[in-house]
Amino acid sequence: AKHREEFFFTPEGGALFGTASFAGIKRGIEEGRITGETISFAAQFEETSGDTTRVVTYRYEGGASGEELLLKFFDAAESAPVQIRLAKIPGG
């Protein structure tokens, strides 16, 4: 399935700052790190099921592949990781 999400990154030395969206909702990047060619970060989102809302942490890890950024997305349920392909938006 294809989904349009937005990621904004600001590297500062070995730290990574910015935002990541999930289901169209932007959240601040937490624990952002740059190690060599690899970036990793987490983002917290609210998940609602019935009358219950809980905060879940999603983790991302990956690196550049040509003109794209390939990330693995790890959900809070520890399901198999999902590969995400990010492309830079012209003028972005």
N, CA, C and O of each residue as an XYZ file, in Angstrom:
368
protein
N       0.843     -1.186      0.000
C       0.000      0.000      0.000
C       0.882      1.240      0.000
O       1.950      1.259      0.612
N       0.427      2.258     -0.684
C       1.183      3.512     -0.716
C       0.484      4.532      0.158
O      -0.739      4.674      0.132
N       1.292      5.238      0.932
C       0.793      6.300      1.789
C       1.699      7.504      1.607
O       2.905      7.355      1.413
N       1.130      8.675      1.667
C       1.947      9.887      1.594
C       2.161     10.408      3.009
O       1.224     10.831      3.687
N       3.402     10.365      3.428
C       3.785     10.905      4.730
C       4.904     11.907      4.493
O       5.567     11.866      3.456
N       5.117     12.799      5.437
C       6.154     13.815      5.299
C       7.156     13.706      6.436
O       6.797     13.541      7.602
N       8.418     13.802      6.060
C       9.527     13.793      7.006
C      10.373     15.026      6.732
O      10.718     15.302      5.583
N      10.706     15.761      7.772
C      11.598     16.911      7.648
C      12.773     16.661      8.577
O      12.585     16.412      9.768
N      14.002     16.728      8.031
C      15.192     16.426      8.803
C      16.119     17.627      8.866
O      16.301     18.345      7.883
N      16.702     17.832     10.041
C      17.746     18.832     10.240
C      18.884     18.152     10.976
O      18.782     17.906     12.178
N      19.986     17.837     10.265
C      21.126     17.219     10.941
C      21.987     18.281     11.627
O      22.187     19.372     11.093
N      22.483     17.951     12.798
C      23.418     18.820     13.528
C      24.466     17.926     14.155
O      24.258     17.361     15.229
N      25.606     17.801     13.469
C      26.647     16.904     13.947
C      26.117     15.482     13.927
O      25.646     15.013     12.891
N      26.186     14.788     15.055
C      25.700     13.421     15.146
C      24.248     13.327     15.580
O      23.734     12.232     15.809
N      23.575     14.489     15.695
C      22.175     14.497     16.116
C      21.260     14.764     14.920
O      21.659     15.413     13.953
N      20.033     14.255     14.999
C      19.054     14.461     13.943
C      17.789     15.020     14.572
O      17.243     14.449     15.516
N      17.333     16.143     14.037
C      16.116     16.795     14.515
C      15.122     16.866     13.362
O      15.497     16.675     12.205
N      13.867     17.137     13.670
C      12.874     17.296     12.621
C      11.527     16.752     13.029
O      11.221     16.627     14.214
N      10.706     16.422     12.005
C       9.381     15.866     12.238
C       9.159     14.665     11.329
O       9.779     14.540     10.272
N       8.266     13.791     11.761
C       7.847     12.628     10.981
C       6.334     12.552     11.088
O       5.770     12.802     12.154
N       5.674     12.208      9.986
C       4.223     12.065     10.056
C       3.837     10.591      9.992
O       4.546      9.760      9.425
N       2.694     10.304     10.592
C       2.102      8.970     10.524
C       0.603      9.193     10.454
O       0.030      9.870     11.308
N      -0.031      8.627      9.439
C      -1.457      8.850      9.192
C      -1.752     10.343      9.059
O      -2.810     10.820      9.468
N      -0.791     11.073      8.475
C      -0.967     12.497      8.213
C      -0.744     13.419      9.393
O      -0.916     14.631      9.260
N      -0.364     12.881     10.550
C      -0.155     13.708     11.747
C       1.334     13.819     12.022
O       2.020     12.808     12.176
N       1.840     15.063     12.086
C       3.269     15.291     12.320
C       3.589     15.240     13.807
O       2.834     15.724     14.650
N       4.741     14.634     14.098
C       5.265     14.578     15.461
C       6.755     14.887     15.424
O       7.420     14.668     14.412
N       7.261     15.387     16.515
C       8.687     15.681     16.615
C       9.507     14.406     16.691
O       9.101     13.419     17.304
N      10.669     14.449     16.054
C      11.606     13.332     16.111
C      12.268     13.323     17.483
O      12.659     14.367     18.005
N      12.386     12.129     18.060
C      13.061     11.941     19.342
C      14.230     10.991     19.149
O      14.213     10.147     18.254
N      15.232     11.130     19.981
C      16.387     10.218     19.964
C      17.030     10.131     18.574
O      17.535      9.077     18.186
N      17.010     11.234     17.832
C      17.573     11.241     16.479
C      19.089     11.173     16.498
O      19.747     11.961     17.177
N      19.649     10.214     15.738
C      21.104     10.031     15.692
C      21.557      9.807     14.256
O      20.840      9.240     13.431
N      22.760     10.269     13.990
C      23.429      9.998     12.721
C      24.729      9.303     13.061
O      25.578      9.864     13.753
N      24.890      8.074     12.572
C      26.096      7.288     12.818
C      26.623      6.829     11.464
O      26.079      5.908     10.855
N      27.678      7.476     11.004
C      28.196      7.145      9.677
C      27.153      7.458      8.624
O      26.728      8.606      8.498
N      26.732      6.450      7.862
C      25.723      6.611      6.814
C      24.321      6.244      7.291
O      23.381      6.242      6.496
N      24.167      5.933      8.576
C      22.887      5.463      9.110
C      22.230      6.530      9.971
O      22.891      7.184     10.777
N      20.916      6.703      9.792
C      20.151      7.574     10.688
C      19.161      6.702     11.451
O      18.701      5.677     10.950
N      18.848      7.118     12.650
C      17.829      6.425     13.437
C      17.108      7.469     14.284
O      17.698      8.456     14.724
N      15.813      7.223     14.501
C      15.030      8.128     15.330
C      13.738      7.442     15.739
O      13.384      6.382     15.222
N      13.045      8.068     16.675
C      11.762      7.573     17.151
C      10.763      8.727     17.095
O      11.145      9.897     17.067
N       9.491      8.379     17.079
C       8.420      9.367     17.147
C       7.262      8.742     17.904
O       6.973      7.557     17.743
N       6.598      9.545     18.734
C       5.469      9.041     19.516
C       4.158      9.527     18.913
O       4.022     10.687     18.524
N       3.203      8.616     18.846
C       1.886      8.925     18.305
C       0.817      8.364     19.227
O       1.049      7.393     19.948
N      -0.357      8.985     19.197
C      -1.486      8.465     19.965
C      -2.230      7.458     19.110
O      -2.497      7.702     17.933
N      -2.559      6.338     19.705
C      -3.295      5.274     19.024
C      -4.596      5.054     19.783
O      -4.577      4.838     20.995
N      -5.729      5.106     19.082
C      -7.022      4.949     19.722
C      -7.682      3.659     19.263
O      -7.736      3.360     18.070
N      -8.178      2.908     20.224
C      -8.910      1.680     19.945
C     -10.126      1.667     20.863
O      -9.996      1.505     22.076
N     -11.306      1.839     20.277
C     -12.514      1.932     21.106
C     -12.452      3.179     21.964
O     -12.273      4.282     21.448
N     -12.597      3.013     23.261
C     -12.552      4.142     24.200
C     -11.159      4.370     24.767
O     -10.965      5.263     25.592
N     -10.187      3.573     24.335
C      -8.843      3.644     24.908
C      -7.883      4.356     23.963
O      -7.807      4.035     22.777
N      -7.160      5.316     24.498
C      -6.108      6.004     23.748
C      -4.801      5.793     24.487
O      -4.721      5.982     25.701
N      -3.774      5.399     23.741
C      -2.462      5.212     24.362
C      -1.396      5.811     23.463
O      -1.591      5.959     22.257
N      -0.279      6.152     24.063
C       0.849      6.696     23.316
C       1.765      5.536     22.938
O       2.167      4.742     23.789
N       2.086      5.452     21.656
C       2.976      4.400     21.172
C       4.201      5.041     20.535
O       4.129      6.151     20.008
N       5.323      4.333     20.588
C       6.568      4.818     19.997
C       6.890      3.985     18.770
O       6.956      2.758     18.833
N       7.089      4.667     17.660
C       7.522      4.024     16.423
C       8.983      4.376     16.209
O       9.403      5.503     16.474
N       9.757      3.410     15.728
C      11.187      3.616     15.497
C      11.493      3.479     14.017
O      10.862      2.707     13.296
N      12.477      4.248     13.587
C      12.903      4.269     12.195
C      14.419      4.142     12.139
O      15.121      4.685     12.992
N      14.929      3.424     11.132
C      16.375      3.302     10.943
C      16.645      3.073      9.464
O      15.917      2.336      8.800
N      17.686      3.702      8.953
C      18.030      3.499      7.542
C      19.124      4.425      7.079
O      19.871      4.989      7.878
N      19.206      4.573      5.756
C      20.241      5.412      5.183
C      19.966      5.700      3.723
O      18.970      5.246      3.160
N      20.863      6.462      3.116
C      20.716      6.883      1.730
C      20.989      5.728      0.778
O      21.845      4.876      1.018
N      20.225      5.732     -0.316
C      20.423      4.795     -1.408
C      20.215      5.592     -2.691
O      19.086      5.767     -3.150
N      21.308      6.067     -3.258
C      21.197      6.948     -4.419
C      20.549      8.258     -4.018
O      21.000      8.923     -3.086
N      19.489      8.627     -4.723
C      18.776      9.877     -4.446
C      17.665      9.699     -3.414
O      16.972     10.660     -3.080
N      17.492      8.486     -2.912
C      16.420      8.207     -1.969
C      16.972      7.891     -0.580
O      18.158      7.613     -0.403
N      16.087      7.944      0.374
C      16.400      7.533      1.737
C      15.531      6.318      2.027
O      14.305      6.397      1.944
N      16.154      5.196      2.365
C      15.425      3.972      2.675
C      15.418      3.775      4.185
O      16.472      3.717      4.819
N      14.224      3.673      4.752
C      14.074      3.499      6.195
C      13.321      2.215      6.487
O      12.473      1.785      5.705
N      13.637      1.611      7.615
C      12.832      0.518      8.149
C      12.003      1.118      9.277
O      12.512      1.842     10.133
N      10.721      0.798      9.256
C       9.770      1.293     10.237
C       9.429      0.142     11.181
O       8.996     -0.925     10.746
N       9.630      0.374     12.479
C       9.354     -0.630     13.499
C       8.188     -0.126     14.354
O       8.291      0.928     14.982
N       7.087     -0.870     14.381
C       5.935     -0.425     15.162
C       6.042     -0.885     16.611
O       6.938     -1.647     16.974
N       5.117     -0.410     17.425
C       5.135     -0.705     18.858
C       4.781     -2.158     19.154
O       5.115     -2.666     20.224
N       4.110     -2.834     18.220
C       3.704     -4.222     18.432
C       4.808     -5.204     18.065
O       4.623     -6.417     18.165
N       5.958     -4.680     17.639
C       7.115     -5.482     17.242
C       6.796     -6.405     16.072
O       7.302     -7.525     15.994
N       5.947     -5.921     15.158
C       5.670     -6.637     13.915
C       6.924     -6.603     13.053
O       7.882     -5.895     13.364
N       6.913     -7.370     11.968
C       8.041     -7.326     11.038
C       8.210     -5.892     10.531
O       7.216     -5.225     10.242
N       9.457     -5.403     10.416
C       9.658     -4.024      9.955
C       9.133     -3.821      8.539
O       9.129     -4.739      7.720
N       8.693     -2.604      8.276
C       8.192     -2.214      6.958
C       9.210     -1.273      6.332
O       9.690     -0.353      6.994
N       9.543     -1.493      5.067
C      10.497     -0.622      4.384
C       9.760      0.593      3.840
O       8.697      0.477      3.230
N      10.350      1.759      4.075
C       9.804      3.030      3.605
C      10.828      3.660      2.671
O      12.013      3.723      2.996
N      10.378      4.120      1.527
C      11.243      4.805      0.555
C      10.853      6.276      0.533
O       9.717      6.620      0.207
N      11.805      7.144      0.883
C      11.550      8.576      0.895
C      12.246      9.243     -0.281
O      13.398      8.935     -0.585
N      11.556     10.139     -0.930
C      12.127     10.917     -2.019
C      12.066     12.386     -1.643
O      11.093     12.845     -1.044
N      13.110     13.120     -1.997
C      13.142     14.538     -1.719
C      12.165     15.258     -2.647
O      12.140     15.006     -3.851
N      11.374     16.144     -2.082
C      10.429     16.911     -2.869
C      11.173     18.076     -3.503
O      11.841     18.827     -2.792
N      11.079     18.256     -4.837
C      11.760     19.387     -5.477
C      11.385     20.696     -4.805
O      10.211     20.975     -4.561
N      12.406     21.496     -4.508
C      12.184     22.761     -3.830
C      12.002     22.614     -2.331
O      11.813     23.608     -1.630
N      12.056     21.370     -1.825
C      11.830     21.100     -0.400
C      13.097     21.009      0.373
O      13.067     20.786      1.584
